Amino acid sequence: MSKLANTDFHETEHGHRKGDVELVWARNSKDFFFANTIVIHDDSPIIIDPSANFTYIRRLALTLNNHRVINTHYHSDHRALNGRFPEATFMCHRDDAPALRSWKEFQRRLDNDPESIYLQWVKRMWQQMNLHETKVDVELADEQILETANHQIKIIHIPGHTPGLIAIHFLDIDLLFTSDIDLTPFGPWYANEVSDLEAFKASVQKVRAIETEHYITSHGQRVFGREKFLEKLDRFESHFARREAQILEQLKAGPKTLEELTDAGIIYRRALHKDPLKVYFSNKMILKHLEQLQNQAEVVLGDNHYQLA
């Protein structure tokens, strides 16, 4: 059973619910294929990130009319069941709309190298899950208000993880959904070609400033009160500085290649380096830090080795 803050959410077969707002927890939040889904069950339904529970979401799709689907961003685990809603009006932030509409643009945003291990893995996953391009009927903007029969929700643009990532603030039930600012012990993930480290840091501060009663994320079966949310957010945010400090500590001992920095276990533990995809993600994320440190004139690159300036 998942834990709750002191709220009037009640447990359901698939997650938790408050009035006609249902939180559908991902069946396996550690699996790339799944992310939490939110459903507003009133006369103008909204489904946010249809993915959490394939059996339940597919069954739910057969019962809805006049409905909208919001994708918080273009990643596969947040759009896995878009195809089950052919009559829906699809919505996402304007900065991520191109990657939902176009498979080619989706790939470009992941990696410029079409032969990379990441893109090859994604191609296999799309075939396995029968994923497709998604039409986007409405492009959302920061602070835009959407209304249903019983609710108002506010779109909060929180770029970094992707350019168009959004959080969603349910104004009338004091609930903030922070999507992939997900408070996981791993910390922030920014291994896409277009991920932006500085924007991600700023977005963490943006959600920190939003005071509300309840907080949930895309991964993890938990509704947080503000005190616990801030505690988890502090830990999540601390990974930015920890990773940078460990890179600098490694370089104090002498010049290092990217491969040597990756093998130091800064992003993933050394034990996980047997997974080629984890090695790939580590490389990409360490590079984001190295680029930032180069821009700050703290690190220089020479002869394929990074060293302190």
GUMAR-257700 format. One record per residue (C-alpha): z, x negated, y negated; residue number from 1; residue in one letter. Coordinates in pm, whole numbers, plus 50000, padded with zeros to 5 digits. Each point is the difference from the previous one (the first is absolute). Example, Ala and Ser with C-alpha at 12.3 -4.5 7.8 and 13.67 -1.06 7.14 Angstrom:
// residues 2
<site Z="50780" X="48770" Y="50450" i="1" aa="a"/>
<site Z="49934" X="49863" Y="49656" i="2" aa="s"/>
// end
This chain:
// residues 309
<site Z="50000" X="50000" Y="50000" i="1" aa="m"/>
<site Z="49906" X="49861" Y="49659" i="2" aa="s"/>
<site Z="50256" X="49962" Y="49726" i="3" aa="k"/>
<site Z="50018" X="50201" Y="49679" i="4" aa="l"/>
<site Z="50173" X="49961" Y="49670" i="5" aa="a"/>
<site Z="50219" X="50293" Y="49893" i="6" aa="n"/>
<site Z="49718" X="50247" Y="49951" i="7" aa="t"/>
<site Z="49902" X="50348" Y="50099" i="8" aa="d"/>
<site Z="49709" X="49876" Y="50209" i="9" aa="f"/>
<site Z="50033" X="50131" Y="50354" i="10" aa="h"/>
<site Z="49869" X="49848" Y="50319" i="11" aa="e"/>
<site Z="49689" X="50144" Y="50164" i="12" aa="t"/>
<site Z="49807" X="49926" Y="50315" i="13" aa="e"/>
<site Z="49774" X="49759" Y="49813" i="14" aa="h"/>
<site Z="50221" X="49863" Y="49722" i="15" aa="g"/>
<site Z="50191" X="50168" Y="49718" i="16" aa="h"/>
<site Z="49937" X="50286" Y="49765" i="17" aa="r"/>
<site Z="50127" X="50134" Y="49669" i="18" aa="k"/>
<site Z="49868" X="50348" Y="49928" i="19" aa="g"/>
<site Z="49625" X="49988" Y="50050" i="20" aa="d"/>
<site Z="49976" X="49620" Y="49965" i="21" aa="v"/>
<site Z="49986" X="49834" Y="50342" i="22" aa="e"/>
<site Z="50040" X="49629" Y="50070" i="23" aa="l"/>
<site Z="49815" X="49915" Y="50320" i="24" aa="v"/>
<site Z="50124" X="49666" Y="50131" i="25" aa="w"/>
<site Z="49755" X="49759" Y="50155" i="26" aa="a"/>
<site Z="50027" X="49992" Y="50378" i="27" aa="r"/>
<site Z="50015" X="49623" Y="49993" i="28" aa="n"/>
<site Z="50055" X="49865" Y="49651" i="29" aa="s"/>
<site Z="49942" X="49642" Y="50122" i="30" aa="k"/>
<site Z="49652" X="50082" Y="50126" i="31" aa="d"/>
<site Z="49699" X="49934" Y="49773" i="32" aa="f"/>
<site Z="49861" X="50344" Y="50086" i="33" aa="f"/>
<site Z="50282" X="50214" Y="49860" i="34" aa="f"/>
<site Z="50161" X="50075" Y="49664" i="35" aa="a"/>
<site Z="50228" X="50281" Y="49886" i="36" aa="n"/>
<site Z="49836" X="50324" Y="49886" i="37" aa="t"/>
<site Z="50125" X="50259" Y="49749" i="38" aa="i"/>
<site Z="49888" X="50362" Y="50014" i="39" aa="v"/>
<site Z="50053" X="50268" Y="49735" i="40" aa="i"/>
<site Z="49985" X="50329" Y="50191" i="41" aa="h"/>
<site Z="49956" X="50247" Y="49714" i="42" aa="d"/>
<site Z="49698" X="50214" Y="49905" i="43" aa="d"/>
<site Z="49810" X="49694" Y="49869" i="44" aa="s"/>
<site Z="50086" X="49738" Y="50264" i="45" aa="p"/>
<site Z="49988" X="49625" Y="49948" i="46" aa="i"/>
<site Z="49997" X="49742" Y="50280" i="47" aa="i"/>
<site Z="50085" X="49645" Y="49897" i="48" aa="i"/>
<site Z="49875" X="49719" Y="50228" i="49" aa="d"/>
<site Z="49914" X="50197" Y="50317" i="50" aa="p"/>
<site Z="50095" X="49755" Y="50273" i="51" aa="s"/>
<site Z="50360" X="50027" Y="50116" i="52" aa="a"/>
<site Z="49976" X="50206" Y="50317" i="53" aa="n"/>
<site Z="49651" X="50047" Y="50137" i="54" aa="f"/>
<site Z="50077" X="50304" Y="50219" i="55" aa="t"/>
<site Z="50196" X="50185" Y="49733" i="56" aa="y"/>
<site Z="49768" X="49918" Y="49708" i="57" aa="i"/>
<site Z="49691" X="50101" Y="50198" i="58" aa="r"/>
<site Z="50164" X="50331" Y="50086" i="59" aa="r"/>
<site Z="50111" X="50051" Y="49641" i="60" aa="l"/>
<site Z="49645" X="49939" Y="49875" i="61" aa="a"/>
<site Z="49882" X="50311" Y="50185" i="62" aa="l"/>
<site Z="50238" X="50226" Y="49806" i="63" aa="t"/>
<site Z="49937" X="49897" Y="49639" i="64" aa="l"/>
<site Z="49779" X="50154" Y="49735" i="65" aa="n"/>
<site Z="49937" X="49906" Y="49637" i="66" aa="n"/>
<site Z="50162" X="49664" Y="50063" i="67" aa="h"/>
<site Z="49986" X="49656" Y="49844" i="68" aa="r"/>
<site Z="50043" X="49658" Y="50160" i="69" aa="v"/>
<site Z="50141" X="49710" Y="49797" i="70" aa="i"/>
<site Z="49958" X="49646" Y="50125" i="71" aa="n"/>
<site Z="50247" X="49763" Y="49838" i="72" aa="t"/>
<site Z="49748" X="49719" Y="50063" i="73" aa="h"/>
<site Z="49707" X="49905" Y="50220" i="74" aa="y"/>
<site Z="50173" X="49822" Y="50292" i="75" aa="h"/>
<site Z="49925" X="50134" Y="50346" i="76" aa="s"/>
<site Z="50354" X="50107" Y="50089" i="77" aa="d"/>
<site Z="50007" X="50232" Y="49698" i="78" aa="h"/>
<site Z="49664" X="50168" Y="50064" i="79" aa="r"/>
<site Z="49992" X="50011" Y="50380" i="80" aa="a"/>
<site Z="49961" X="50379" Y="50023" i="81" aa="l"/>
<site Z="49794" X="50071" Y="49688" i="82" aa="n"/>
<site Z="49716" X="50114" Y="50224" i="83" aa="g"/>
<site Z="50213" X="50287" Y="50132" i="84" aa="r"/>
<site Z="49983" X="50170" Y="49660" i="85" aa="f"/>
<site Z="49626" X="50060" Y="49940" i="86" aa="p"/>
<site Z="50059" X="50285" Y="49753" i="87" aa="e"/>
<site Z="50264" X="49819" Y="49792" i="88" aa="a"/>
<site Z="49971" X="49875" Y="49645" i="89" aa="t"/>
<site Z="50069" X="49626" Y="50024" i="90" aa="f"/>
<site Z="50184" X="49813" Y="49728" i="91" aa="m"/>
<site Z="50105" X="49640" Y="49936" i="92" aa="c"/>
<site Z="50042" X="49768" Y="49705" i="93" aa="h"/>
<site Z="49676" X="49907" Y="49827" i="94" aa="r"/>
<site Z="50049" X="49629" Y="50078" i="95" aa="d"/>
<site Z="50006" X="50056" Y="50377" i="96" aa="d"/>
<site Z="49739" X="50276" Y="50018" i="97" aa="a"/>
<site Z="49706" X="49761" Y="50062" i="98" aa="p"/>
<site Z="50168" X="49857" Y="50312" i="99" aa="a"/>
<site Z="50060" X="50347" Y="50142" i="100" aa="l"/>
<site Z="49642" X="50108" Y="49938" i="101" aa="r"/>
<site Z="49827" X="49687" Y="50128" i="102" aa="s"/>
<site Z="50054" X="49801" Y="50321" i="103" aa="w"/>
<site Z="49823" X="49704" Y="49836" i="104" aa="k"/>
<site Z="50236" X="50007" Y="49701" i="105" aa="e"/>
<site Z="50300" X="50044" Y="50231" i="106" aa="f"/>
<site Z="49904" X="49681" Y="50185" i="107" aa="q"/>
<site Z="49933" X="49808" Y="49678" i="108" aa="r"/>
<site Z="50349" X="50076" Y="49876" i="109" aa="r"/>
<site Z="50155" X="49874" Y="50322" i="110" aa="l"/>
<site Z="49813" X="49670" Y="50022" i="111" aa="d"/>
<site Z="49682" X="49850" Y="49856" i="112" aa="n"/>
<site Z="49927" X="49833" Y="50335" i="113" aa="d"/>
<site Z="49831" X="50259" Y="50228" i="114" aa="p"/>
<site Z="50078" X="49783" Y="50304" i="115" aa="e"/>
<site Z="50373" X="49966" Y="49935" i="116" aa="s"/>
<site Z="50242" X="50085" Y="50280" i="117" aa="i"/>
<site Z="50147" X="50273" Y="49779" i="118" aa="y"/>
<site Z="49671" X="50180" Y="49942" i="119" aa="l"/>
<site Z="49909" X="49974" Y="50366" i="120" aa="q"/>
<site Z="50335" X="50156" Y="50091" i="121" aa="w"/>
<site Z="49954" X="50277" Y="49742" i="122" aa="v"/>
<site Z="49652" X="50080" Y="50134" i="123" aa="k"/>
<site Z="50140" X="50039" Y="50352" i="124" aa="r"/>
<site Z="50283" X="50217" Y="49870" i="125" aa="m"/>
<site Z="49761" X="50229" Y="49811" i="126" aa="w"/>
<site Z="49793" X="50046" Y="50314" i="127" aa="q"/>
<site Z="50307" X="50061" Y="50214" i="128" aa="q"/>
<site Z="50144" X="50257" Y="49757" i="129" aa="m"/>
<site Z="49664" X="50152" Y="49907" i="130" aa="n"/>
<site Z="50063" X="49945" Y="49629" i="131" aa="l"/>
<site Z="49735" X="50081" Y="49740" i="132" aa="h"/>
<site Z="49930" X="49974" Y="49630" i="133" aa="e"/>
<site Z="50181" X="50264" Y="49793" i="134" aa="t"/>
<site Z="49857" X="50200" Y="49716" i="135" aa="k"/>
<site Z="50216" X="49990" Y="49689" i="136" aa="v"/>
<site Z="49972" X="50318" Y="49798" i="137" aa="d"/>
<site Z="50266" X="49923" Y="49738" i="138" aa="v"/>
<site Z="50089" X="49657" Y="49862" i="139" aa="e"/>
<site Z="50362" X="49989" Y="49891" i="140" aa="l"/>
<site Z="50154" X="49821" Y="49702" i="141" aa="a"/>
<site Z="50344" X="49864" Y="49919" i="142" aa="d"/>
<site Z="50250" X="50271" Y="49892" i="143" aa="e"/>
<site Z="49764" X="50280" Y="50093" i="144" aa="q"/>
<site Z="50181" X="50321" Y="50100" i="145" aa="i"/>
<site Z="49880" X="50205" Y="50296" i="146" aa="l"/>
<site Z="50126" X="50350" Y="50065" i="147" aa="e"/>
<site Z="50029" X="50215" Y="50309" i="148" aa="t"/>
<site Z="50129" X="50355" Y="50023" i="149" aa="a"/>
<site Z="50361" X="49880" Y="49998" i="150" aa="n"/>
<site Z="49998" X="49633" Y="49900" i="151" aa="h"/>
<site Z="49904" X="49742" Y="49742" i="152" aa="q"/>
<site Z="49929" X="49645" Y="50109" i="153" aa="i"/>
<site Z="49936" X="49700" Y="49779" i="154" aa="k"/>
<site Z="49764" X="49716" Y="50087" i="155" aa="i"/>
<site Z="50146" X="49652" Y="49937" i="156" aa="i"/>
<site Z="49753" X="49708" Y="50011" i="157" aa="h"/>
<site Z="50163" X="49700" Y="50172" i="158" aa="i"/>
<site Z="49724" X="49740" Y="50060" i="159" aa="p"/>
<site Z="50041" X="49669" Y="50180" i="160" aa="g"/>
<site Z="49992" X="50086" Y="50370" i="161" aa="h"/>
<site Z="49663" X="50155" Y="49917" i="162" aa="t"/>
<site Z="49848" X="50056" Y="49653" i="163" aa="p"/>
<site Z="50051" X="50377" Y="50014" i="164" aa="g"/>
<site Z="50325" X="50043" Y="50194" i="165" aa="l"/>
<site Z="50200" X="50299" Y="49878" i="166" aa="i"/>
<site Z="50355" X="50126" Y="50029" i="167" aa="a"/>
<site Z="50056" X="50374" Y="49978" i="168" aa="i"/>
<site Z="50292" X="50159" Y="49814" i="169" aa="h"/>
<site Z="50094" X="50351" Y="50113" i="170" aa="f"/>
<site Z="50147" X="50110" Y="49669" i="171" aa="l"/>
<site Z="50165" X="50325" Y="50108" i="172" aa="d"/>
<site Z="50180" X="49863" Y="50309" i="173" aa="i"/>
<site Z="50087" X="49657" Y="49856" i="174" aa="d"/>
<site Z="49809" X="49801" Y="50264" i="175" aa="l"/>
<site Z="49803" X="49679" Y="49944" i="176" aa="l"/>
<site Z="49755" X="49887" Y="50270" i="177" aa="f"/>
<site Z="49936" X="49628" Y="49945" i="178" aa="t"/>
<site Z="49731" X="49961" Y="50270" i="179" aa="s"/>
<site Z="49953" X="49634" Y="50094" i="180" aa="d"/>
<site Z="50270" X="49871" Y="49774" i="181" aa="i"/>
<site Z="50158" X="50076" Y="50331" i="182" aa="d"/>
<site Z="50337" X="49818" Y="49993" i="183" aa="l"/>
<site Z="49940" X="49846" Y="50343" i="184" aa="t"/>
<site Z="50193" X="49684" Y="50094" i="185" aa="p"/>
<site Z="49669" X="49811" Y="50010" i="186" aa="f"/>
<site Z="49952" X="50055" Y="49628" i="187" aa="g"/>
<site Z="49684" X="50044" Y="49789" i="188" aa="p"/>
<site Z="49660" X="49966" Y="50169" i="189" aa="w"/>
<site Z="49708" X="49876" Y="49788" i="190" aa="y"/>
<site Z="49750" X="49847" Y="50241" i="191" aa="a"/>
<site Z="49688" X="50186" Y="49885" i="192" aa="n"/>
<site Z="49736" X="49823" Y="49793" i="193" aa="e"/>
<site Z="50076" X="50233" Y="49707" i="194" aa="v"/>
<site Z="50380" X="50003" Y="50032" i="195" aa="s"/>
<site Z="50163" X="49888" Y="49675" i="196" aa="d"/>
<site Z="50333" X="49819" Y="50013" i="197" aa="l"/>
<site Z="50095" X="50046" Y="49633" i="198" aa="e"/>
<site Z="49900" X="50368" Y="50001" i="199" aa="a"/>
<site Z="50211" X="50053" Y="50313" i="200" aa="f"/>
<site Z="50306" X="49848" Y="49831" i="201" aa="k"/>
<site Z="49950" X="50224" Y="49696" i="202" aa="a"/>
<site Z="49963" X="50307" Y="50220" i="203" aa="s"/>
<site Z="50333" X="49929" Y="50169" i="204" aa="v"/>
<site Z="50160" X="50007" Y="49656" i="205" aa="q"/>
<site Z="49817" X="50321" Y="49919" i="206" aa="k"/>
<site Z="50141" X="50190" Y="50297" i="207" aa="v"/>
<site Z="50344" X="49847" Y="49938" i="208" aa="r"/>
<site Z="50006" X="50169" Y="49660" i="209" aa="a"/>
<site Z="49936" X="50349" Y="50141" i="210" aa="i"/>
<site Z="50336" X="50167" Y="50048" i="211" aa="e"/>
<site Z="50000" X="50286" Y="50246" i="212" aa="t"/>
<site Z="50222" X="50134" Y="50277" i="213" aa="e"/>
<site Z="49790" X="49924" Y="50309" i="214" aa="h"/>
<site Z="49764" X="49715" Y="50095" i="215" aa="y"/>
<site Z="49773" X="49956" Y="50302" i="216" aa="i"/>
<site Z="49730" X="49751" Y="50097" i="217" aa="t"/>
<site Z="49697" X="49994" Y="50229" i="218" aa="s"/>
<site Z="50177" X="49805" Y="50273" i="219" aa="h"/>
<site Z="50345" X="50076" Y="50133" i="220" aa="g"/>
<site Z="50169" X="50331" Y="50083" i="221" aa="q"/>
<site Z="50250" X="50014" Y="49717" i="222" aa="r"/>
<site Z="50075" X="50192" Y="49680" i="223" aa="v"/>
<site Z="50191" X="49776" Y="49760" i="224" aa="f"/>
<site Z="50234" X="50087" Y="49717" i="225" aa="g"/>
<site Z="49961" X="49789" Y="49686" i="226" aa="r"/>
<site Z="50273" X="49748" Y="50079" i="227" aa="e"/>
<site Z="49860" X="49918" Y="50345" i="228" aa="k"/>
<site Z="49644" X="50006" Y="49865" i="229" aa="f"/>
<site Z="50084" X="49735" Y="49739" i="230" aa="l"/>
<site Z="50176" X="49789" Y="50262" i="231" aa="e"/>
<site Z="49694" X="50012" Y="50225" i="232" aa="k"/>
<site Z="49765" X="49941" Y="49705" i="233" aa="l"/>
<site Z="50196" X="49690" Y="49898" i="234" aa="d"/>
<site Z="49957" X="49856" Y="50349" i="235" aa="r"/>
<site Z="49630" X="50095" Y="50006" i="236" aa="f"/>
<site Z="49937" X="49842" Y="49660" i="237" aa="e"/>
<site Z="50193" X="49682" Y="50086" i="238" aa="s"/>
<site Z="49724" X="49894" Y="50241" i="239" aa="h"/>
<site Z="49769" X="49916" Y="49708" i="240" aa="f"/>
<site Z="50237" X="49733" Y="49867" i="241" aa="a"/>
<site Z="50109" X="49885" Y="50348" i="242" aa="r"/>
<site Z="49643" X="49936" Y="50113" i="243" aa="r"/>
<site Z="49915" X="49813" Y="49681" i="244" aa="e"/>
<site Z="50316" X="49790" Y="50021" i="245" aa="a"/>
<site Z="49927" X="49905" Y="50361" i="246" aa="q"/>
<site Z="49645" X="49895" Y="49910" i="247" aa="i"/>
<site Z="50134" X="49775" Y="49723" i="248" aa="l"/>
<site Z="50267" X="49862" Y="50232" i="249" aa="e"/>
<site Z="49734" X="49908" Y="50255" i="250" aa="q"/>
<site Z="49793" X="49826" Y="49732" i="251" aa="l"/>
<site Z="50300" X="49799" Y="49879" i="252" aa="k"/>
<site Z="49983" X="49818" Y="50333" i="253" aa="a"/>
<site Z="49639" X="49904" Y="49931" i="254" aa="g"/>
<site Z="49647" X="50145" Y="49988" i="255" aa="p"/>
<site Z="49924" X="50276" Y="50250" i="256" aa="k"/>
<site Z="49690" X="50175" Y="50125" i="257" aa="t"/>
<site Z="49986" X="50377" Y="50006" i="258" aa="l"/>
<site Z="50031" X="49984" Y="50378" i="259" aa="e"/>
<site Z="50317" X="49792" Y="49974" i="260" aa="e"/>
<site Z="50153" X="50244" Y="49754" i="261" aa="l"/>
<site Z="49913" X="50290" Y="50228" i="262" aa="t"/>
<site Z="50160" X="49825" Y="50297" i="263" aa="d"/>
<site Z="50324" X="49961" Y="49802" i="264" aa="a"/>
<site Z="50078" X="50367" Y="50065" i="265" aa="g"/>
<site Z="50011" X="50108" Y="49636" i="266" aa="i"/>
<site Z="49839" X="50341" Y="50056" i="267" aa="i"/>
<site Z="50041" X="50061" Y="50373" i="268" aa="y"/>
<site Z="50240" X="49820" Y="50230" i="269" aa="r"/>
<site Z="49852" X="49712" Y="50196" i="270" aa="r"/>
<site Z="50035" X="50203" Y="50319" i="271" aa="a"/>
<site Z="49748" X="50249" Y="49864" i="272" aa="l"/>
<site Z="49737" X="49734" Y="49936" i="273" aa="h"/>
<site Z="49866" X="50050" Y="50349" i="274" aa="k"/>
<site Z="49839" X="50314" Y="49854" i="275" aa="d"/>
<site Z="49675" X="49893" Y="49825" i="276" aa="p"/>
<site Z="50015" X="50304" Y="49770" i="277" aa="l"/>
<site Z="50348" X="49901" Y="49880" i="278" aa="k"/>
<site Z="49870" X="49650" Y="49930" i="279" aa="v"/>
<site Z="49713" X="50151" Y="49801" i="280" aa="y"/>
<site Z="50236" X="50220" Y="49794" i="281" aa="f"/>
<site Z="50231" X="49705" Y="49938" i="282" aa="s"/>
<site Z="49712" X="49791" Y="49869" i="283" aa="n"/>
<site Z="49886" X="50273" Y="49764" i="284" aa="k"/>
<site Z="50345" X="50069" Y="49859" i="285" aa="m"/>
<site Z="50093" X="49635" Y="49955" i="286" aa="i"/>
<site Z="49670" X="49951" Y="49820" i="287" aa="l"/>
<site Z="50098" X="50273" Y="49752" i="288" aa="k"/>
<site Z="50314" X="49803" Y="49917" i="289" aa="h"/>
<site Z="49817" X="49669" Y="49982" i="290" aa="l"/>
<site Z="49743" X="50146" Y="49760" i="291" aa="e"/>
<site Z="50281" X="50129" Y="49780" i="292" aa="q"/>
<site Z="50180" X="49663" Y="50012" i="293" aa="l"/>
<site Z="49675" X="49823" Y="49910" i="294" aa="q"/>
<site Z="49953" X="50233" Y="49702" i="295" aa="n"/>
<site Z="50354" X="49912" Y="49892" i="296" aa="q"/>
<site Z="49916" X="49627" Y="50032" i="297" aa="a"/>
<site Z="50275" X="49949" Y="50260" i="298" aa="e"/>
<site Z="49765" X="49919" Y="50290" i="299" aa="v"/>
<site Z="49665" X="49823" Y="50025" i="300" aa="v"/>
<site Z="49742" X="49983" Y="50278" i="301" aa="l"/>
<site Z="49834" X="49677" Y="50100" i="302" aa="g"/>
<site Z="49823" X="49888" Y="50318" i="303" aa="d"/>
<site Z="50090" X="50323" Y="50179" i="304" aa="n"/>
<site Z="50372" X="49940" Y="49937" i="305" aa="h"/>
<site Z="50229" X="50180" Y="49758" i="306" aa="y"/>
<site Z="50260" X="49802" Y="49813" i="307" aa="q"/>
<site Z="50241" X="50037" Y="49711" i="308" aa="l"/>
<site Z="49844" X="49940" Y="49660" i="309" aa="a"/>
// end
